[in-house]
Amino acid sequence: MANIVEQAKELRKTWSGFWSSRVILTANNYRAFEHLKSPKTAQELSGILRTDRRATEMLLDALTGLGLLRKASLRYKNTSLARRFLTAESPFYQGDILRHADALWKNWSGLDEVVKTGKPHHVAHDHPSFIKGMHNLAVFKARKVINAVGLRGVKKVLDLGGGPGTYAMEMAKKGISVTLFDRQETVDIARSVIRRAGVRNRNIGFLQGDFLHDDIGRDYNLIFISQVLHSCSEEESLQLIEKSRDALNAGGRIVVQEFYLKKDRAHPASSALFSVNMLVNTPAGRCYSSSEIKKWLAKTGFRDIRNAMMDDTVLVFGKKEK
Ligand SMILES: C[S@@+](CC[C@H](N)C(=O)[O-])C[C@H]1O[C@@H](n2cnc3c(N)ncnc32)[C@H](O)[C@@H]1O
């Protein structure tokens, strides 16, 4: 019986996860953590935010229970966790990816219908939060990933679907000339992220367009495609890899980064859930296993194909024949 009680508790923790999630997303939407750098009562905060006092107090109590606030003498203040990750001046700020998650919430709410029709329910999208959110996530791992990619002998790189430019900056810091290719609305955001990061962008150039239909340039020694294929169908992924092969110099390398997914497509659960995220938000995207990506590289003529595990992602390498 004890085992059954534990199992039921575990299941409840999984299905009720949205309660904690919603409380944090709502507090982040109101920029509550920016106001709680110094202690405030619920009444004071509701005055600033123009929210209901009772509702604000209950939200703040829940955030306190979750370890994001400290409560003393009816005043609430950020814990170090909230200070480090949820206030905008922190280099580890996660508020943009939380705002992106808030848009995803609205799309995921259509999952019942998506499962019936197989069609996405893409009703909400906050593009600046999505792109800056990619920066929130990549800052923790960009240096490690670029070290694993390896830049010896590399002069000219294409960062295809480079988003906010987190990886491009890491490569540019090493003196490599990087072209970031992305849609125009993303390139505009990348320019401002790079400016704000204080990285001298002498080594970073930009190309804007649709990578499936527009010219992506040529004569690259390395093409880096990070977290892009999961939004594409298998056919589009293959098309993009072929296009990359043609844009590389002889002997040039391709490196693909994607979430790690086992061949069973079910583990780790985070990647299987990310596939559902793509089901909800894109017409034909999903997570791909490294064996699928390796198969595409082999099919398009790459050699020396191998993969390397990062934390929750995998890098897949290939080389164009000389
Ligand atoms: C999930 S983000 C990854 C950003 C970055 N590579 C990273 O790993 O942090 C995917 C990027 O691909 C870009 N993208 C998606 N489809 C595209 C297309 N058809 N043409 C150009 N860029 C595209 C998006 O604008 C976005 O910046």
The ligand as an ORCA input file, in Angstrom:
! r2SCAN-3c Opt
* xyz 0 1
  C      15.206     27.418    -31.790
  S      15.981     28.758    -32.588
  C      17.699     28.320    -32.396
  C      18.593     29.532    -32.356
  C      20.085     29.244    -32.204
  N      20.607     28.484    -33.324
  C      20.362     28.524    -30.900
  O      20.675     27.325    -30.914
  O      20.281     29.178    -29.852
  C      15.654     28.408    -34.299
  C      16.063     29.549    -35.210
  O      15.839     29.174    -36.560
  C      15.280     30.280    -37.246
  N      14.506     29.790    -38.392
  C      13.491     28.886    -38.374
  N      13.036     28.681    -39.619
  C      13.765     29.480    -40.443
  C      13.771     29.706    -41.849
  N      12.912     29.048    -42.667
  N      14.673     30.577    -42.355
  C      15.559     31.212    -41.536
  N      15.601     31.038    -40.196
  C      14.707     30.180    -39.674
  C      14.420     30.969    -36.211
  O      14.177     32.337    -36.548
  C      15.286     30.828    -34.956
  O      16.173     31.893    -34.807
*
